[in-house]
Amino acid sequence: MILAITNAEAKYVAAAYGAVFLVVLLYVVIIALKLERLERELGELTERAAARPVSESEHRQEVPVG
């Protein structure tokens, strides 16, 4: 049995592959934007933690655990 692929069928297959490609590309772009935002927020939090006064840790008292 030999399968004959018509021009119309080839167009549908190409369209399906194109649609899947666009969905995957959109997903990658969304993840890249989220990663960029998270890295920016992490940098801001790191700067805030570094600028935090040291005096807060001086007021803490060691407590034995257990």
MOPAC internal coordinates of N, CA, C and O (Angstrom, degrees):
PM7 1SCF
backbone

  N    0.0000 0     0.00 0     0.00 0    0    0    0
  C    1.4456 1     0.00 0     0.00 0    1    0    0
  C    1.5269 1   108.22 1     0.00 0    2    1    0
  O    1.2310 1   120.32 1   -56.51 1    3    2    1
  N    1.2863 1   116.99 1   123.49 1    3    2    1
  C    1.4559 1   123.23 1   179.55 1    5    3    2
  C    1.5261 1   108.00 1  -107.43 1    6    5    3
  O    1.2310 1   120.99 1   -52.38 1    7    6    5
  N    1.3263 1   115.70 1   127.62 1    7    6    5
  C    1.4567 1   119.94 1   179.39 1    9    7    6
  C    1.5281 1   109.05 1   -87.42 1   10    9    7
  O    1.2310 1   121.28 1   -51.13 1   11   10    9
  N    1.2991 1   115.15 1   128.87 1   11   10    9
  C    1.4604 1   120.04 1   177.10 1   13   11   10
  C    1.5267 1   108.21 1  -103.94 1   14   13   11
  O    1.2310 1   120.99 1   -57.78 1   15   14   13
  N    1.3115 1   115.71 1   122.22 1   15   14   13
  C    1.4613 1   120.32 1   179.91 1   17   15   14
  C    1.5140 1   107.91 1  -100.21 1   18   17   15
  O    1.2310 1   121.68 1   -58.10 1   19   18   17
  N    1.3133 1   114.38 1   121.90 1   19   18   17
  C    1.4608 1   118.89 1   179.75 1   21   19   18
  C    1.5222 1   110.09 1   -84.97 1   22   21   19
  O    1.2310 1   121.01 1   -10.33 1   23   22   21
  N    1.2913 1   115.67 1   169.67 1   23   22   21
  C    1.4499 1   122.60 1  -179.69 1   25   23   22
  C    1.5302 1   110.36 1   -64.30 1   26   25   23
  O    1.2310 1   119.92 1   141.82 1   27   26   25
  N    1.3124 1   117.75 1   -38.18 1   27   26   25
  C    1.4618 1   122.08 1  -179.94 1   29   27   26
  C    1.5299 1   110.33 1   -66.31 1   30   29   27
  O    1.2310 1   120.53 1   138.54 1   31   30   29
  N    1.3246 1   116.60 1   -41.46 1   31   30   29
  C    1.4681 1   119.40 1   178.85 1   33   31   30
  C    1.5207 1   111.16 1   -64.93 1   34   33   31
  O    1.2310 1   120.45 1   141.19 1   35   34   33
  N    1.3094 1   116.75 1   -38.81 1   35   34   33
  C    1.4600 1   120.75 1   178.76 1   37   35   34
  C    1.5253 1   110.34 1   -63.74 1   38   37   35
  O    1.2310 1   120.20 1   143.45 1   39   38   37
  N    1.3238 1   117.22 1   -36.55 1   39   38   37
  C    1.4622 1   120.75 1   178.21 1   41   39   38
  C    1.5241 1   110.83 1   -66.19 1   42   41   39
  O    1.2310 1   120.17 1   139.66 1   43   42   41
  N    1.3267 1   117.28 1   -40.34 1   43   42   41
  C    1.4628 1   120.43 1   178.47 1   45   43   42
  C    1.5302 1   111.28 1   -65.53 1   46   45   43
  O    1.2310 1   120.40 1   139.28 1   47   46   45
  N    1.3162 1   116.85 1   -40.72 1   47   46   45
  C    1.4598 1   121.04 1   178.50 1   49   47   46
  C    1.5275 1   109.98 1   -64.46 1   50   49   47
  O    1.2310 1   120.57 1   136.25 1   51   50   49
  N    1.3187 1   116.52 1   -43.75 1   51   50   49
  C    1.4669 1   120.53 1   178.31 1   53   51   50
  C    1.5205 1   110.74 1   -63.29 1   54   53   51
  O    1.2310 1   120.20 1   139.72 1   55   54   53
  N    1.3108 1   117.22 1   -40.28 1   55   54   53
  C    1.4662 1   120.85 1   178.22 1   57   55   54
  C    1.5268 1   111.26 1   -65.02 1   58   57   55
  O    1.2310 1   120.34 1   140.55 1   59   58   57
  N    1.3212 1   116.95 1   -39.45 1   59   58   57
  C    1.4624 1   120.40 1   178.89 1   61   59   58
  C    1.5284 1   110.66 1   -65.36 1   62   61   59
  O    1.2310 1   120.52 1   134.89 1   63   62   61
  N    1.3296 1   116.61 1   -45.11 1   63   62   61
  C    1.4665 1   119.62 1   176.91 1   65   63   62
  C    1.5252 1   110.87 1   -62.54 1   66   65   63
  O    1.2310 1   120.22 1   139.83 1   67   66   65
  N    1.3178 1   117.19 1   -40.17 1   67   66   65
  C    1.4596 1   121.08 1   178.44 1   69   67   66
  C    1.5185 1   111.85 1   -62.96 1   70   69   67
  O    1.2310 1   120.07 1   138.50 1   71   70   69
  N    1.3346 1   117.47 1   -41.50 1   71   70   69
  C    1.4622 1   121.43 1   179.18 1   73   71   70
  C    1.5240 1   110.76 1   -64.86 1   74   73   71
  O    1.2310 1   120.20 1   136.65 1   75   74   73
  N    1.3195 1   117.22 1   -43.35 1   75   74   73
  C    1.4664 1   120.62 1   178.49 1   77   75   74
  C    1.5237 1   110.22 1   -63.87 1   78   77   75
  O    1.2310 1   120.46 1   138.27 1   79   78   77
  N    1.3239 1   116.72 1   -41.73 1   79   78   77
  C    1.4608 1   120.64 1   178.56 1   81   79   78
  C    1.5245 1   110.84 1   -60.64 1   82   81   79
  O    1.2310 1   119.96 1   135.85 1   83   82   81
  N    1.3369 1   117.69 1   -44.15 1   83   82   81
  C    1.4652 1   120.89 1   179.67 1   85   83   82
  C    1.5283 1   112.14 1   -64.77 1   86   85   83
  O    1.2310 1   120.12 1   141.75 1   87   86   85
  N    1.3181 1   117.38 1   -38.25 1   87   86   85
  C    1.4689 1   120.32 1   178.38 1   89   87   86
  C    1.5195 1   110.13 1   -65.22 1   90   89   87
  O    1.2310 1   119.93 1   135.91 1   91   90   89
  N    1.3256 1   117.74 1   -44.09 1   91   90   89
  C    1.4669 1   120.98 1   179.41 1   93   91   90
  C    1.5304 1   110.08 1   -65.86 1   94   93   91
  O    1.2310 1   120.04 1   139.24 1   95   94   93
  N    1.3174 1   117.52 1   -40.76 1   95   94   93
  C    1.4654 1   121.21 1   178.27 1   97   95   94
  C    1.5254 1   110.70 1   -62.78 1   98   97   95
  O    1.2310 1   119.69 1   136.79 1   99   98   97
  N    1.3123 1   118.20 1   -43.21 1   99   98   97
  C    1.4589 1   122.05 1   177.17 1  101   99   98
  C    1.5237 1   110.98 1   -61.64 1  102  101   99
  O    1.2310 1   120.29 1   137.65 1  103  102  101
  N    1.3231 1   117.05 1   -42.35 1  103  102  101
  C    1.4624 1   121.58 1   177.88 1  105  103  102
  C    1.5256 1   111.03 1   -60.48 1  106  105  103
  O    1.2310 1   120.26 1   135.29 1  107  106  105
  N    1.3144 1   117.10 1   -44.71 1  107  106  105
  C    1.4681 1   121.05 1  -179.60 1  109  107  106
  C    1.5248 1   110.58 1   -64.42 1  110  109  107
  O    1.2310 1   120.02 1   139.67 1  111  110  109
  N    1.3199 1   117.56 1   -40.33 1  111  110  109
  C    1.4643 1   120.57 1   178.69 1  113  111  110
  C    1.5276 1   110.76 1   -64.53 1  114  113  111
  O    1.2310 1   119.95 1   137.03 1  115  114  113
  N    1.3197 1   117.71 1   -42.97 1  115  114  113
  C    1.4692 1   121.04 1   179.46 1  117  115  114
  C    1.5281 1   110.09 1   -63.05 1  118  117  115
  O    1.2310 1   119.64 1   135.53 1  119  118  117
  N    1.3225 1   118.30 1   -44.47 1  119  118  117
  C    1.4609 1   121.60 1   179.44 1  121  119  118
  C    1.5290 1   110.27 1   -64.25 1  122  121  119
  O    1.2310 1   119.77 1   140.71 1  123  122  121
  N    1.3242 1   118.05 1   -39.29 1  123  122  121
  C    1.4641 1   121.20 1   179.06 1  125  123  122
  C    1.5238 1   110.69 1   -64.04 1  126  125  123
  O    1.2310 1   120.05 1   139.53 1  127  126  125
  N    1.3225 1   117.51 1   -40.47 1  127  126  125
  C    1.4640 1   120.73 1   178.57 1  129  127  126
  C    1.5255 1   111.05 1   -66.31 1  130  129  127
  O    1.2310 1   120.32 1   138.98 1  131  130  129
  N    1.3227 1   117.00 1   -41.02 1  131  130  129
  C    1.4699 1   120.12 1   177.73 1  133  131  130
  C    1.5239 1   110.80 1   -64.53 1  134  133  131
  O    1.2310 1   120.32 1   139.31 1  135  134  133
  N    1.3254 1   117.00 1   -40.69 1  135  134  133
  C    1.4587 1   121.06 1   178.83 1  137  135  134
  C    1.5206 1   110.61 1   -63.01 1  138  137  135
  O    1.2310 1   120.35 1   138.07 1  139  138  137
  N    1.3160 1   116.94 1   -41.93 1  139  138  137
  C    1.4651 1   121.24 1   178.53 1  141  139  138
  C    1.5308 1   110.56 1   -61.80 1  142  141  139
  O    1.2310 1   120.41 1   136.40 1  143  142  141
  N    1.3315 1   116.82 1   -43.60 1  143  142  141
  C    1.4616 1   121.27 1   179.56 1  145  143  142
  C    1.5261 1   110.79 1   -64.61 1  146  145  143
  O    1.2310 1   120.38 1   136.38 1  147  146  145
  N    1.3216 1   116.87 1   -43.62 1  147  146  145
  C    1.4607 1   120.40 1   179.93 1  149  147  146
  C    1.5266 1   111.81 1   -64.34 1  150  149  147
  O    1.2310 1   120.23 1   140.31 1  151  150  149
  N    1.3333 1   117.17 1   -39.69 1  151  150  149
  C    1.4636 1   119.98 1   177.96 1  153  151  150
  C    1.5218 1   110.90 1   -64.80 1  154  153  151
  O    1.2310 1   120.25 1   140.93 1  155  154  153
  N    1.3303 1   117.13 1   -39.07 1  155  154  153
  C    1.4595 1   120.91 1   177.71 1  157  155  154
  C    1.5345 1   110.61 1   -64.44 1  158  157  155
  O    1.2310 1   120.24 1   134.99 1  159  158  157
  N    1.3371 1   117.14 1   -45.01 1  159  158  157
  C    1.4634 1   120.79 1   179.22 1  161  159  158
  C    1.5263 1   111.00 1   -64.87 1  162  161  159
  O    1.2310 1   120.21 1   141.58 1  163  162  161
  N    1.3228 1   117.20 1   -38.42 1  163  162  161
  C    1.4578 1   120.71 1   178.09 1  165  163  162
  C    1.5219 1   110.58 1   -63.41 1  166  165  163
  O    1.2310 1   120.16 1   139.41 1  167  166  165
  N    1.3245 1   117.30 1   -40.59 1  167  166  165
  C    1.4590 1   121.33 1   177.12 1  169  167  166
  C    1.5189 1   111.60 1   -62.46 1  170  169  167
  O    1.2310 1   120.68 1   138.26 1  171  170  169
  N    1.3385 1   116.31 1   -41.74 1  171  170  169
  C    1.4644 1   119.98 1   178.06 1  173  171  170
  C    1.5259 1   111.12 1   -64.34 1  174  173  171
  O    1.2310 1   120.57 1   137.41 1  175  174  173
  N    1.3175 1   116.52 1   -42.59 1  175  174  173
  C    1.4676 1   119.74 1   179.58 1  177  175  174
  C    1.5244 1   111.24 1   -66.35 1  178  177  175
  O    1.2310 1   120.28 1   142.70 1  179  178  177
  N    1.3203 1   117.08 1   -37.30 1  179  178  177
  C    1.4628 1   121.01 1   177.75 1  181  179  178
  C    1.5230 1   110.32 1   -63.78 1  182  181  179
  O    1.2310 1   120.51 1   137.99 1  183  182  181
  N    1.3343 1   116.63 1   -42.01 1  183  182  181
  C    1.4635 1   120.18 1   178.10 1  185  183  182
  C    1.5250 1   110.84 1   -64.76 1  186  185  183
  O    1.2310 1   120.43 1   138.90 1  187  186  185
  N    1.3253 1   116.78 1   -41.10 1  187  186  185
  C    1.4695 1   119.88 1   179.25 1  189  187  186
  C    1.5236 1   111.01 1   -65.69 1  190  189  187
  O    1.2310 1   120.21 1   141.37 1  191  190  189
  N    1.3226 1   117.20 1   -38.63 1  191  190  189
  C    1.4643 1   120.39 1   179.45 1  193  191  190
  C    1.5264 1   110.52 1   -68.48 1  194  193  191
  O    1.2310 1   120.18 1   143.56 1  195  194  193
  N    1.3278 1   117.26 1   -36.44 1  195  194  193
  C    1.4622 1   120.37 1   179.33 1  197  195  194
  C    1.5260 1   110.87 1   -70.43 1  198  197  195
  O    1.2310 1   119.73 1   148.07 1  199  198  197
  N    1.3172 1   118.11 1   -31.93 1  199  198  197
  C    1.4590 1   122.24 1  -179.41 1  201  199  198
  C    1.5220 1   112.75 1   -83.77 1  202  201  199
  O    1.2310 1   120.09 1   174.76 1  203  202  201
  N    1.2923 1   117.44 1    -5.24 1  203  202  201
  C    1.4667 1   121.93 1  -178.36 1  205  203  202
  C    1.5252 1   109.45 1   -66.25 1  206  205  203
  O    1.2310 1   120.36 1   -42.02 1  207  206  205
  N    1.3245 1   116.92 1   137.98 1  207  206  205
  C    1.4665 1   119.27 1  -179.45 1  209  207  206
  C    1.5296 1   112.25 1   -63.29 1  210  209  207
  O    1.2310 1   121.06 1   -36.39 1  211  210  209
  N    1.2962 1   115.57 1   143.61 1  211  210  209
  C    1.4618 1   121.61 1  -178.68 1  213  211  210
  C    1.5217 1   110.45 1   -77.11 1  214  213  211
  O    1.2310 1   120.02 1   159.89 1  215  214  213
  N    1.3120 1   117.57 1   -20.11 1  215  214  213
  C    1.4597 1   121.53 1  -173.86 1  217  215  214
  C    1.5239 1   112.80 1   -60.12 1  218  217  215
  O    1.2310 1   119.41 1   154.57 1  219  218  217
  N    1.3285 1   118.73 1   -25.43 1  219  218  217
  C    1.4628 1   120.30 1   179.57 1  221  219  218
  C    1.5271 1   111.10 1   -63.35 1  222  221  219
  O    1.2310 1   119.99 1   142.77 1  223  222  221
  N    1.3163 1   117.62 1   -37.23 1  223  222  221
  C    1.4580 1   119.34 1  -178.81 1  225  223  222
  C    1.5295 1   111.24 1   -75.24 1  226  225  223
  O    1.2310 1   119.81 1   158.10 1  227  226  225
  N    1.3220 1   117.97 1   -21.90 1  227  226  225
  C    1.4574 1   120.69 1   179.24 1  229  227  226
  C    1.5238 1   111.67 1   -72.06 1  230  229  227
  O    1.2310 1   119.54 1   154.55 1  231  230  229
  N    1.3096 1   118.47 1   -25.45 1  231  230  229
  C    1.4603 1   122.40 1  -177.82 1  233  231  230
  C    1.5241 1   112.68 1   -85.64 1  234  233  231
  O    1.2310 1   120.12 1   174.53 1  235  234  233
  N    1.2847 1   117.38 1    -5.47 1  235  234  233
  C    1.4655 1   120.20 1  -179.27 1  237  235  234
  C    1.5153 1   110.04 1   -82.47 1  238  237  235
  O    1.2310 1   121.89 1   -33.30 1  239  238  237
  N    1.3113 1   114.00 1   146.70 1  239  238  237
  C    1.4466 1   120.35 1  -178.60 1  241  239  238
  C    1.5244 1   108.80 1  -114.42 1  242  241  239
  O    1.2310 1   120.65 1   -42.13 1  243  242  241
  N    1.3319 1   116.36 1   137.87 1  243  242  241
  C    1.4616 1   120.16 1   177.98 1  245  243  242
  C    1.5229 1   109.49 1   -71.42 1  246  245  243
  O    1.2310 1   121.37 1   -43.33 1  247  246  245
  N    1.3161 1   114.98 1   136.67 1  247  246  245
  C    1.4547 1   120.78 1  -179.18 1  249  247  246
  C    1.5351 1   106.79 1  -126.64 1  250  249  247
  O    1.2310 1   119.56 1   -49.16 1  251  250  249
  N    1.3095 1   118.45 1   130.84 1  251  250  249
  C    1.4662 1   119.63 1   177.80 1  253  251  250
  C    1.5299 1   111.08 1   -69.64 1  254  253  251
  O    1.2310 1   121.10 1   -39.56 1  255  254  253
  N    1.2875 1   115.50 1   140.44 1  255  254  253
  C    1.4702 1   121.23 1  -178.95 1  257  255  254
  C    1.5243 1   107.63 1  -109.49 1  258  257  255
  O    1.2310 1   121.75 1   -46.94 1  259  258  257
  N    1.3496 1   114.26 1   133.06 1  259  258  257
  C    1.4562 1   117.92 1   173.95 1  261  259  258
  C    1.4292 1   114.89 1   105.27 1  262  261  259
  O    1.2310 1   120.10 1   180.00 1  263  262  261

